[in-house]
Amino acid sequence: MKQTVFTILASGALATVAFDAYGQAISPLLGMAKLAPVGLAQSTLKEVFGAAPSGAAHLLHVITGMVFYVLGYLLIARPVQRAVLPALPWVVTAAVYGVVLWAFALYVMAHLVAGLPAFLGFSGITWVALYGHVIYALVAAWVLEARGLSFELPKARSTVTIG
């Protein structure tokens, strides 16, 4: 159990660092937009709770990256892919999962929850966020796959009727 928790946290930590390094440092160095995931978390907290205590948005960003998004890949994306398309490489699953995370962050959270324009108006930050979420998912999945951590969906029971 300790190994599982360590692997999940390590996967999320490395992926979050990769996401933040790309979105807040590498992307601007390349002349592209700079991501503000903490700003989005701040807007979300204010919209949902009416206020956002100091540090809460940073904590939400870190917890989401270190735990929740990793669990989404481990418990949903990869097991569903294995059940439906078992020969598909994990790297493809991870890239698709990154696109799903991007849509969730920029449509569900930014638009539906925080009230910002859908996909932030398809501005420069939209595309940096897409690349960042795919990078995040690839790094997180790579750690999980390298450590051999997986979750299988329960097999459907077959019933036999005698009649």
C-alpha positions as semicolon CSV with decimal commas, in nm:
position;residue;x (nm);y (nm);z (nm)
1;M;0,000;0,000;0,000
2;K;0,284;0,241;0,081
3;Q;0,439;0,174;-0,260
4;T;0,107;0,252;-0,432
5;V;0,061;0,582;-0,247
6;F;0,425;0,675;-0,312
7;T;0,390;0,597;-0,684
8;I;0,069;0,800;-0,717
9;L;0,221;1,099;-0,536
10;A;0,550;1,076;-0,727
11;S;0,365;1,050;-1,056
12;G;0,151;1,352;-0,973
13;A;0,442;1,555;-0,840
14;L;0,662;1,498;-1,146
15;A;0,374;1,561;-1,383
16;T;0,272;1,881;-1,203
17;V;0,630;2,009;-1,212
18;A;0,646;1,930;-1,586
19;F;0,312;2,107;-1,644
20;D;0,415;2,415;-1,447
21;A;0,766;2,427;-1,595
22;Y;0,625;2,414;-1,946
23;G;0,330;2,647;-1,890
24;Q;0,498;2,908;-1,673
25;A;0,860;2,905;-1,791
26;I;0,930;2,722;-2,119
27;S;0,624;2,846;-2,305
28;P;0,692;3,216;-2,233
29;L;1,059;3,164;-2,320
30;L;0,939;3,040;-2,661
31;G;0,723;3,351;-2,705
32;M;0,394;3,181;-2,622
33;A;0,142;3,255;-2,347
34;K;0,205;3,186;-1,979
35;L;-0,033;2,957;-1,793
36;A;-0,199;3,069;-1,470
37;P;-0,342;2,750;-1,316
38;V;-0,346;2,906;-0,970
39;G;-0,546;3,199;-1,107
40;L;-0,803;2,956;-1,246
41;A;-0,814;2,775;-0,913
42;Q;-0,862;3,112;-0,738
43;S;-1,153;3,202;-0,970
44;T;-1,309;2,861;-0,915
45;L;-1,284;2,883;-0,536
46;K;-1,432;3,235;-0,535
47;E;-1,720;3,127;-0,757
48;V;-1,799;2,811;-0,560
49;F;-1,738;2,934;-0,204
50;G;-1,763;3,312;-0,240
51;A;-1,406;3,359;-0,119
52;A;-1,063;3,203;-0,153
53;P;-0,839;3,216;0,154
54;S;-0,473;3,293;0,095
55;G;-0,293;2,983;-0,028
56;A;-0,608;2,784;-0,100
57;A;-0,574;2,816;-0,478
58;H;-0,213;2,691;-0,467
59;L;-0,321;2,400;-0,251
60;L;-0,607;2,315;-0,488
61;H;-0,370;2,320;-0,787
62;V;-0,116;2,096;-0,612
63;I;-0,371;1,845;-0,479
64;T;-0,545;1,823;-0,815
65;G;-0,215;1,760;-0,993
66;M;-0,063;1,526;-0,737
67;V;-0,368;1,315;-0,664
68;F;-0,694;1,363;-0,855
69;Y;-0,570;1,380;-1,214
70;V;-0,336;1,084;-1,155
71;L;-0,624;0,881;-1,013
72;G;-0,830;0,968;-1,320
73;Y;-0,571;0,805;-1,543
74;L;-0,504;0,511;-1,309
75;L;-0,866;0,425;-1,222
76;I;-1,060;0,537;-1,530
77;A;-0,865;0,615;-1,849
78;R;-0,621;0,323;-1,854
79;P;-0,862;0,051;-1,733
80;V;-1,131;0,158;-1,981
81;Q;-0,873;0,165;-2,263
82;R;-0,751;-0,184;-2,166
83;A;-1,108;-0,316;-2,168
84;V;-1,204;-0,155;-2,500
85;L;-0,877;-0,136;-2,699
86;P;-0,628;-0,360;-2,518
87;A;-0,358;-0,334;-2,788
88;L;-0,347;0,048;-2,776
89;P;-0,016;0,171;-2,631
90;W;-0,032;0,353;-2,299
91;V;0,130;0,661;-2,455
92;V;-0,172;0,709;-2,683
93;T;-0,408;0,665;-2,390
94;A;-0,210;0,921;-2,192
95;A;-0,213;1,175;-2,475
96;V;-0,589;1,137;-2,518
97;Y;-0,631;1,167;-2,141
98;G;-0,433;1,492;-2,153
99;V;-0,678;1,630;-2,409
100;V;-0,966;1,525;-2,183
101;L;-0,800;1,703;-1,887
102;W;-0,760;2,013;-2,103
103;A;-1,129;2,009;-2,199
104;F;-1,227;1,954;-1,836
105;A;-1,007;2,240;-1,713
106;L;-1,091;2,495;-1,982
107;Y;-1,455;2,414;-2,042
108;V;-1,596;2,263;-1,725
109;M;-1,388;2,443;-1,462
110;A;-1,304;2,771;-1,638
111;H;-1,633;2,817;-1,820
112;L;-1,910;2,630;-1,644
113;V;-1,780;2,676;-1,289
114;A;-1,572;2,996;-1,290
115;G;-1,776;3,179;-1,556
116;L;-1,484;3,258;-1,788
117;P;-1,517;3,227;-2,167
118;A;-1,527;2,868;-2,292
119;F;-1,173;2,747;-2,357
120;L;-1,065;3,096;-2,251
121;G;-1,178;3,230;-2,586
122;F;-0,939;3,010;-2,785
123;S;-0,657;3,255;-2,719
124;G;-0,286;3,176;-2,697
125;I;-0,326;3,042;-2,345
126;T;-0,574;2,783;-2,475
127;W;-0,311;2,607;-2,682
128;V;-0,039;2,631;-2,419
129;A;-0,287;2,471;-2,178
130;L;-0,354;2,192;-2,429
131;Y;0,016;2,113;-2,465
132;G;0,066;2,144;-2,090
133;H;-0,214;1,899;-2,007
134;V;-0,085;1,647;-2,261
135;I;0,267;1,681;-2,116
136;Y;0,121;1,635;-1,768
137;A;-0,064;1,318;-1,869
138;L;0,236;1,170;-2,050
139;V;0,466;1,225;-1,750
140;A;0,211;1,095;-1,498
141;A;0,137;0,786;-1,708
142;W;0,506;0,722;-1,772
143;V;0,575;0,706;-1,396
144;L;0,275;0,480;-1,331
145;E;0,366;0,250;-1,620
146;A;0,738;0,241;-1,529
147;R;0,649;0,145;-1,172
148;G;0,402;-0,119;-1,294
149;L;0,105;0,034;-1,113
150;S;-0,225;-0,054;-1,277
151;F;-0,589;-0,111;-1,196
152;E;-0,813;-0,353;-1,379
153;L;-1,186;-0,318;-1,419
154;P;-1,381;-0,608;-1,271
155;K;-1,471;-0,871;-1,528
156;A;-1,837;-0,904;-1,617
157;R;-1,992;-1,215;-1,470
158;S;-2,149;-1,449;-1,715
159;T;-2,473;-1,608;-1,612
160;V;-2,609;-1,929;-1,741
161;T;-2,980;-1,990;-1,746
162;I;-3,109;-2,337;-1,741
163;G;-3,454;-2,355;-1,863
